[in-house]
Amino acid sequence: MGSPKFLNRYNAVENNELPACFKVTKHISVEFDQNASLEELWNVHDMEMENYRLAFKEVNSGVRGQELPEAESSLLDLKIAIADRILQHCHFCERRCGANRKEGEVGYCRLGKTSRYASEFLHMGEEPELVPSHTIFLTGCVFSCVYCQNWDISTRPESGVVIDPQKVGRLIDMRRSMGPRNVNFVTPTPHPHTILKVINEISANTPVVWNSNMYHSLEIGKLLEGVIDVYLADFRYGNDECAKRYSNAKDYMRVVERNFETAYRQAEIILRQLVIPGHVECCTRPIVEWTATHIPKVRFNLMFQYTPYYRAAEFPQINRYLTLKERERATRIVQDSGLEDVLL
């Protein structure tokens, strides 16, 4: 399909022509009381985000240069403080379980305060404009997909390497010098408190990719503005019934549509639509139609690599590979949609 049409800022950051979003956020000086209530912290955050948006606009337009000195106490520091406070009554994802993960309680994701990664490497299997991608696979998940290809990681949140934000920040800087085009956090939804701390330790100007099922809470969507350059985002189901049956995700459409619309205002999006056997009409078609209507300027990736992993054998309808007819029908739906930047 040629070069993507809607990832212009990402390309500029990757080529060091513009600063990554987090570089602008680290430049915004903010004074706040660490002991203030969560409501008070949010009030300061929302007010200071206006300064971020102004600085972001000036940087993009060339009014302000790219040399952005870091503030002693920054807007990113405030975001970290808010995420740390949310951890005490967790609502990182839309399950909003309220577990005090800071004190060892666990919710649906079965994670406490400690984040771990299962692997980190230069990934060559992502979308063409992302590779090589410094991909960090975090453990745990807020979904329970019955066909999960990474089930050994998602179902064992206690496995992997404990993340030291300073060490991982240095690792990202080192990897950046080896040629990756971004840093790519996979399954990040249970881990924003850690990811924000890691990003605060990065010195290199590298685009940040949030590789997600988009089931995060409204509050996390607010915290991610000014941090994430590209959402590498799954839109898997076109109705709540399929989402509940195969991923145990309630109220899926409301949550994911809201988060896509929020991300669309804040950053650039690569939308992944994994075609599931028997679900072209009930899932692929409504997703394509909604995308074309509500967020048309995205990089749309129609994916045919579904494989019946994990517990798929328990669900006869999806315990198979896609047929050629299904692939052709899904392709035609996208081609007829009017979406302009499509990877097939």
C-alpha positions in Angstrom: 0.0 0.0 0.0 3.0 2.3 0.0 4.1 4.5 2.9 1.5 5.2 5.6 -0.4 8.4 5.3 -1.3 9.1 8.9 1.9 8.5 10.9 3.6 11.7 10.0 4.5 12.8 13.6 5.7 9.3 14.5 8.1 9.4 11.5 9.4 12.8 12.5 10.1 11.7 16.1 11.7 8.5 14.8 14.0 10.6 12.6 14.7 13.1 15.5 13.0 15.9 13.7 10.5 16.4 16.6 10.6 15.5 20.3 8.6 12.5 21.5 5.5 13.4 23.5 7.1 12.5 26.8 9.9 15.0 26.1 7.4 17.8 26.0 5.7 16.6 29.2 9.0 16.4 31.1 9.6 20.0 30.0 6.3 21.3 31.7 7.2 22.5 35.2 4.5 21.6 37.8 4.4 22.2 41.5 2.2 19.8 43.5 1.9 18.3 47.0 2.7 14.6 47.0 0.3 14.3 50.0 -2.6 16.0 48.3 -5.8 14.1 47.7 -6.2 12.3 44.4 -8.9 14.8 43.4 -6.5 17.7 44.1 -3.8 16.0 42.0 -6.2 15.6 39.1 -7.2 19.2 39.3 -3.6 20.3 39.0 -3.1 17.7 36.2 -6.0 18.9 34.1 -5.0 22.5 34.4 -1.3 21.8 33.5 -2.4 19.7 30.5 -3.4 23.0 28.9 0.2 24.1 29.1 1.3 20.8 27.6 -1.1 21.2 24.6 0.1 24.7 24.0 3.8 23.6 24.1 3.0 20.6 21.9 1.4 22.8 19.3 4.3 25.2 19.3 6.8 22.4 18.9 4.9 20.9 16.0 4.5 24.2 14.3 8.2 25.2 14.7 7.4 28.2 16.9 9.3 26.5 19.8 12.6 24.7 19.2 13.2 21.0 19.9 15.6 21.7 22.8 13.3 21.3 25.8 15.1 21.4 29.1 13.6 19.0 31.7 11.8 20.6 34.6 12.9 19.8 38.2 9.3 18.8 39.0 7.5 18.0 35.8 4.0 17.1 34.5 5.3 13.6 34.0 6.2 13.4 37.7 2.6 14.4 38.5 1.3 11.7 36.2 3.5 9.2 38.0 2.1 10.4 41.4 -1.5 10.0 40.2 -0.8 6.5 38.8 0.8 5.5 42.1 -2.2 6.8 44.0 -4.6 4.9 41.7 -2.7 1.7 42.5 -4.1 1.9 46.1 -7.7 1.5 44.7 -6.9 0.1 41.3 -8.9 1.2 38.3 -6.2 1.0 35.6 -8.6 -1.1 33.6 -12.3 -0.8 33.1 -13.0 -3.7 35.5 -12.3 -1.1 38.2 -11.8 -3.8 40.9 -10.5 -1.4 43.5 -7.8 -3.7 44.8 -5.1 -2.1 47.0 -2.3 -3.4 44.9 0.2 -1.3 46.8 -0.5 -3.4 49.9 -0.5 -6.8 48.1 -4.1 -7.1 47.1 -4.8 -8.4 43.6 -7.7 -8.0 41.3 -8.6 -9.7 38.0 -5.1 -9.3 36.6 -3.7 -11.0 39.7 -0.9 -8.4 39.9 0.3 -6.5 42.9 2.5 -3.4 42.8 5.4 -5.2 41.1 5.6 -5.3 37.3 7.6 -7.8 35.3 8.5 -8.4 31.7 8.8 -11.8 30.1 11.1 -10.7 27.3 12.6 -7.6 25.6 14.2 -7.7 22.1 14.3 -6.0 18.7 11.1 -7.3 17.1 10.9 -7.7 13.4 7.4 -9.0 13.2 5.4 -5.9 13.8 3.9 -3.5 11.2 6.5 -2.4 8.6 6.7 1.2 9.9 7.5 0.0 13.4 10.3 -2.5 12.7 12.8 -3.0 14.2 10.8 -2.4 17.3 12.2 -2.5 20.8 9.4 -4.7 22.2 8.9 -5.3 25.9 6.4 -8.0 26.7 4.9 -7.4 30.2 3.3 -10.2 32.2 -0.4 -10.5 33.1 -3.5 -9.2 31.3 -6.9 -7.8 32.0 -8.5 -10.1 29.4 -8.9 -13.9 29.3 -8.9 -14.6 25.6 -9.6 -18.3 25.1 -7.4 -18.3 22.0 -4.5 -16.3 23.5 -1.2 -16.9 21.7 0.7 -15.5 24.7 -1.2 -17.4 27.3 2.0 -18.5 29.0 2.8 -14.9 29.7 -0.7 -13.5 30.3 -1.7 -16.2 32.8 1.5 -16.2 34.8 1.9 -12.6 36.0 4.3 -13.7 38.7 6.8 -14.9 36.0 9.5 -12.8 34.3 12.0 -10.2 35.3 11.1 -7.6 37.9 11.2 -4.1 36.3 13.6 -1.6 37.8 12.5 1.6 36.1 16.0 3.1 36.1 17.6 0.0 34.6 14.9 -0.5 32.0 15.1 3.2 31.0 18.9 2.8 30.5 18.2 -0.4 28.5 15.8 1.5 26.2 18.5 4.2 25.7 21.0 1.5 24.8 18.7 -0.3 22.5 17.8 3.0 20.7 21.5 3.3 19.8 21.2 -0.1 18.1 18.6 1.1 15.6 15.0 0.3 16.8 12.5 2.9 15.6 10.5 2.9 18.9 10.0 1.3 22.3 6.9 -0.9 22.3 5.1 -1.8 25.6 3.0 -4.9 25.1 0.0 -5.7 27.4 0.6 -2.4 29.3 -2.9 -1.9 30.8 -2.1 -3.4 34.3 1.3 -1.5 34.4 0.9 2.3 33.8 2.4 3.1 37.3 5.6 1.3 36.2 5.7 2.3 32.5 5.4 6.0 33.4 8.4 5.6 35.7 10.4 3.8 33.0 9.6 6.5 30.5 10.7 9.2 33.0 14.1 7.5 33.0 14.6 7.5 29.2 17.1 10.0 27.8 16.9 9.2 24.1 14.3 10.7 21.9 12.3 7.6 21.0 8.7 7.2 20.1 6.6 5.4 22.7 4.1 2.7 21.5 1.2 1.5 23.7 0.4 -2.0 22.4 -2.9 -2.6 23.9 -6.4 -4.2 23.9 -7.7 -0.6 24.7 -9.7 -1.8 27.8 -8.0 0.8 30.1 -10.1 3.2 32.2 -11.0 6.8 31.3 -8.5 8.0 33.9 -5.6 6.1 32.3 -6.6 7.5 29.0 -6.1 11.0 30.5 -2.7 10.1 31.9 -1.4 8.7 28.6 -1.9 12.0 26.8 1.5 13.6 26.5 3.3 10.2 27.0 2.2 7.9 24.1 3.1 8.7 20.5 1.4 5.7 18.8 -1.4 3.4 20.0 -0.8 0.0 18.5 -4.4 -1.0 19.3 -6.5 -4.1 19.0 -10.2 -3.7 18.0 -11.2 -7.3 18.2 -14.9 -7.6 18.6 -17.9 -5.8 17.0 -20.4 -6.5 19.8 -20.5 -7.2 23.5 -21.6 -10.8 23.3 -18.5 -12.0 21.4 -16.2 -10.0 23.7 -17.8 -11.6 26.8 -17.7 -15.1 25.4 -14.1 -15.1 24.2 -12.3 -12.6 26.4 -14.6 -12.3 29.4 -14.7 -8.5 28.8 -18.0 -6.8 29.8 -19.3 -3.6 28.2 -16.6 -3.9 25.6 -18.0 -1.7 22.9 -18.6 1.3 25.1 -15.2 1.1 26.7 -13.1 0.5 23.6 -15.0 3.0 21.3 -14.5 5.6 24.0 -10.8 4.9 24.3 -10.2 4.9 20.6 -11.9 8.3 20.3 -9.8 9.6 23.1 -6.6 8.2 21.6 -7.5 9.7 18.2 -7.5 13.2 19.7 -4.2 12.7 21.5 -1.9 10.6 19.3 -1.5 8.5 16.2 -3.1 5.0 15.9 -2.3 1.8 14.2 -5.5 -0.2 14.5 -5.3 -4.0 14.4 -8.3 -6.0 13.5 -7.7 -9.7 14.0 -10.3 -11.6 11.9 -11.7 -14.4 13.9 -13.2 -17.5 12.1 -17.0 -17.2 11.8 -16.9 -13.6 12.9 -16.5 -11.5 9.8 -20.1 -10.2 9.8 -20.6 -9.8 13.5 -17.2 -8.4 14.4 -15.0 -7.3 11.4 -17.8 -5.5 9.5 -19.1 -3.3 12.4 -15.5 -2.5 13.4 -14.6 -1.4 9.9 -17.7 0.7 9.5 -17.3 2.3 12.9 -13.7 3.1 12.2 -14.5 4.7 8.9 -17.1 6.9 10.5 -15.5 7.9 13.8 -11.7 7.7 13.4 -10.9 7.4 9.7 -7.4 8.8 9.8 -5.7 5.7 11.3 -3.4 3.1 10.0 -5.7 0.1 9.6 -4.2 -3.4 9.7 -6.5 -6.3 8.8 -4.9 -9.4 10.3 -5.4 -12.9 9.1 -3.0 -14.8 11.4 -5.6 -16.1 13.8 -4.5 -19.5 15.2 -6.5 -21.7 17.6 -4.2 -21.5 20.5 -4.7 -22.2 24.2 -8.4 -23.1 25.0 -9.8 -22.6 21.5 -10.6 -26.3 21.2 -13.4 -25.7 23.8 -15.1 -23.4 21.3 -15.9 -25.3 18.1 -16.8 -22.2 16.1 -13.3 -20.7 16.4 -11.3 -23.9 16.7 -10.1 -23.6 13.1 -8.2 -21.4 10.7 -9.8 -18.8 8.5 -11.0 -19.9 5.1 -10.1 -18.3 1.9 -13.7 -17.1 1.5 -13.5 -15.4 4.9 -10.3 -13.7 4.1 -11.7 -12.4 0.8 -14.9 -11.2 2.4 -13.1 -9.3 5.1 -10.7 -7.7 2.6 -13.7 -6.6 0.5 -15.3 -5.0 3.5 -12.2 -2.9 4.2 -11.7 -2.0 0.5 -15.3 -0.8 0.3 -15.2 1.2 3.5 -13.3 4.3 2.3 -10.5 3.8 4.8 -7.3 5.2 3.1 -4.3 3.8 5.0 -4.8 0.0 5.0 -2.4 -2.8 5.5 -3.8 -6.1 4.1 
